């Protein structure tokens, strides 16, 4: 745990930390998706991003992420992406961009995503307790997906009990 951590716990027993992030170049696909189609959409987009990495020669700089720009009851505006070592221009629905740098609150969630709402609620409570406010869209980093392993993109093989997900919320 870093020296600037907020001393609190999530429902998974993990610390919530305040971190200073550097801007991160990414390749991503942004679209509005129905909530009941998130898994299918994520698998499709990750495969397209993996294929584009191979075709373009760009290098991945870490695990994939999903950034939620809005999250409604039936649909969400989300950005599925891959951090890259250097900025890359996209092609078609794949665009080059970056995740913002600056202060962010992070925490970890282990297990199925049906409990992610609890982790997000915990982040919001910690922000309020520390006098911080969200600054832009949050994102989730999926440490349980390795794009170098083609089987990791087959959503039918995913075991939710092993999912290790980092939540990142930029703050003011």
C-alpha positions in Angstrom: 0.0 0.0 0.0 1.4 3.4 -0.9 1.9 6.3 1.6 -1.0 8.2 0.1 -3.6 5.5 0.7 -6.9 6.2 2.2 -7.1 3.9 5.3 -10.3 2.0 4.6 -11.5 -1.4 3.3 -13.7 -2.7 0.5 -16.2 -5.6 0.8 -13.3 -7.8 -0.5 -11.0 -6.7 2.2 -8.7 -4.6 -0.1 -7.5 -1.1 0.5 -8.8 1.9 -1.3 -5.8 4.0 -2.4 -5.3 7.5 -3.8 -2.8 7.4 -6.6 -1.2 9.8 -9.0 -1.7 8.4 -12.5 0.3 9.3 -15.7 -1.7 9.7 -18.9 -1.9 6.3 -20.7 -2.1 5.9 -24.5 -4.8 3.4 -25.5 -6.6 1.8 -28.4 -10.3 1.5 -27.8 -13.8 1.0 -29.1 -16.6 3.1 -27.7 -20.3 2.4 -28.2 -23.6 2.2 -26.4 -24.4 -1.3 -25.5 -27.4 -3.0 -23.8 -26.6 -4.2 -20.3 -27.8 -7.7 -21.1 -25.2 -7.9 -23.9 -22.1 -6.6 -22.0 -20.3 -10.0 -22.0 -20.9 -10.6 -25.7 -19.9 -7.0 -26.6 -16.8 -7.2 -24.5 -15.6 -10.5 -26.1 -16.2 -9.0 -29.6 -14.4 -5.8 -28.9 -11.4 -7.5 -27.2 -11.0 -9.8 -30.1 -11.1 -6.8 -32.5 -8.5 -4.9 -30.4 -6.3 -8.0 -30.2 -6.4 -8.4 -33.9 -5.6 -4.8 -34.5 -2.6 -4.9 -32.2 -1.3 -7.8 -34.2 -1.9 -6.1 -37.5 -0.6 -2.7 -36.5 2.5 -4.0 -34.6 1.5 -1.9 -31.6 2.5 -3.2 -28.2 0.1 -3.8 -25.3 1.2 -2.0 -22.1 -1.1 -4.0 -19.7 -4.4 -5.7 -19.3 -7.6 -4.5 -21.0 -10.1 -2.1 -19.5 -13.7 -0.9 -19.8 -14.4 2.7 -19.1 -18.1 3.5 -18.4 -19.0 7.0 -19.7 -22.6 6.5 -18.6 -24.4 3.5 -17.0 -28.2 3.3 -17.2 -30.7 0.7 -16.3 -30.9 -0.9 -19.7 -27.8 0.4 -21.6 -24.3 1.9 -21.1 -22.0 4.1 -23.1 -18.7 2.2 -22.6 -15.2 2.2 -24.0 -13.4 -1.1 -24.2 -9.7 -0.7 -24.6 -6.1 -1.8 -24.3 -3.3 0.4 -23.0 -0.4 0.6 -25.5 3.3 1.5 -25.1 3.1 4.4 -27.6 0.2 6.3 -29.1 -1.3 4.6 -32.1 -3.8 5.8 -34.6 -6.9 3.6 -34.9 -8.8 2.4 -37.9 -12.6 2.2 -38.3 -14.3 1.7 -35.0 -10.9 1.4 -33.2 -9.6 4.7 -32.1 -6.4 5.9 -30.5 -6.7 8.0 -27.3 -5.6 8.0 -23.7 -6.8 7.4 -20.2 -6.3 10.6 -18.2 -3.5 11.2 -15.7 -4.0 12.9 -12.4 -5.3 11.9 -9.0 -7.5 8.8 -8.8 -8.9 6.5 -6.2 -8.4 2.8 -6.8 -9.5 -0.4 -5.3 -9.7 -4.1 -6.1 -12.6 -6.5 -6.5 -12.1 -10.2 -6.6 -14.9 -12.4 -8.0 -18.0 -12.1 -10.1 -19.0 -8.7 -11.4 -22.5 -8.8 -10.0 -20.9 -7.4 -6.8 -18.9 -4.6 -8.5 -21.7 -2.1 -7.5 -20.7 -2.6 -3.8 -17.1 -1.7 -4.7 -18.2 1.4 -6.6 -20.4 2.4 -3.6 -17.4 2.0 -1.3 -15.3 4.3 -3.6 -18.0 6.9 -3.6 -18.3 6.8 0.3 -14.5 7.1 0.6 -14.4 10.1 -1.8 -17.1 11.8 0.3 -15.4 11.0 3.6 -12.1 12.5 2.3 -13.7 15.5 0.7 -12.9 14.5 -2.9 -15.2 14.4 -5.9 -15.2 12.2 -9.0 -13.6 13.8 -12.1 -14.7 12.0 -15.2 -15.6 8.4 -16.0 -14.4 5.5 -14.0 -12.9 2.4 -15.5 -12.2 -1.2 -14.6 -8.9 -3.0 -15.4 -9.3 -6.7 -16.0 -6.2 -8.5 -14.7 -7.9 -11.9 -15.4 -7.7 -11.4 -19.2 -4.4 -11.9 -21.0 -4.8 -10.9 -24.6 -1.8 -13.0 -25.5 -3.9 -16.0 -24.7 -6.6 -16.5 -27.3 -8.7 -18.7 -24.9 -9.0 -15.7 -22.6 -11.2 -14.0 -25.2 -13.8 -16.9 -25.2 -16.4 -15.6 -22.8 -17.8 -19.2 -22.4 -14.6 -20.2 -20.5 -14.6 -17.3 -18.1 -14.7 -18.3 -14.4 -16.1 -15.4 -12.5 -14.7 -16.7 -9.1 -11.2 -15.9 -10.3 -11.7 -12.5 -11.7 -9.4 -9.8 -10.3 -10.5 -6.4 -11.3 -9.1 -3.0 -10.4 -11.5 -0.1 -10.2 -10.2 3.4 -11.0 -12.0 6.6 -10.3 -10.3 9.9 -11.3 -10.9 12.6 -8.6 -10.7 16.4 -8.4 
